Amino acid sequence: MDVLDTASQTVDKTEQYVNMAIQFAYNYGPKIIGAILIFMIGKIISRWIQHIVVKLMRKNKLDETLVTFIESLVYIMLMIVVVLAALNTLGVQTTSFVAILGAAGLAVGLALQGTLGNVGSGVMLISFRPFKVGDFISAGGETGTVAGISIFATTLHTLDNKVVTVPNSAIAGGNITNFSAKEVRRIDLKFGIGYGDDLKMAKGVLEDIIKEDNRVLSDPAPFVGVSELGDSSVNFVFRPWVKSADYWDVYFDMHEKVKLTFDEKGISIPFPQMDIHLNKIEDKK
């Protein structure tokens, strides 16, 4: 009898579990299947929308860094919507979940305020393109050639071959000087001669130096003229136009050529001097 009772109880429990499983499948099966379908279809649609957004951005020739960033951002946002929709199908109250997610997002945003500022500035720099990789710029307190532009920071190579990483917020929040934006640049130099030197000859020498250099452009026309009568010298402004790539070579060469030519022509280049007069005071006794 004990064996029969035990077997009967086992059968009853099995039937009970089966009934519970059937009831669970009846109550929640359609919801689970619906949630799975929503997730799978939503994922496919998210990929499709992501593909369209990327295609449109590349068609408008946006920077690839910005395209990649927005591509990831769009997909993450769409998948959050899909997951919430799937949870809502299962009967999960997503209202509180959204509130918690919003509060967490706010807390993270406050904690990463500086980082998010760099991201926003990076998007702005990449979108408006005040400079590109390879340009020589001065921004964020640094000067150098742009080696890379990311969402968070811009990398510069300085003239002495240092690598400087500047946060995008520091660049976007200040003035940006792009020395490579134009094909030609003007070199602004100043040279002084003594008051006793021949002014017309000195001006002619400076003009000849410009004419003899093939790197100096004729259009825009260069300019040489007297800018001021200084305390100890007559000062000339010396302004040749050159291609941006030749700027520094011409800049340094002109200093050397002017000094050597002035020495050859006997034209002096004054330097600050101080005359000290000593007066002897006799001791009266």
WOSULBEL-V704842 format. One record per helix or strand of 2 or more residues. SS is the DSSP state (hx for helix, st for strand). FROM is the first residue (numbers start at 0). TO is the last residue. If there is no record, write none. Layout:
BEGIN
SS&FROM&TO ; SS&FROM&TO
END
This chain:
BEGIN
hx&1&58 ; hx&63&88 ; hx&93&110 ; hx&112&127 ; st&135&138 ; st&141&148 ; st&152&156 ; st&162&166 ; hx&167&171 ; st&175&177 ; st&183&192 ; hx&198&211 ; st&222&228 ; st&233&242 ; hx&243&264
END
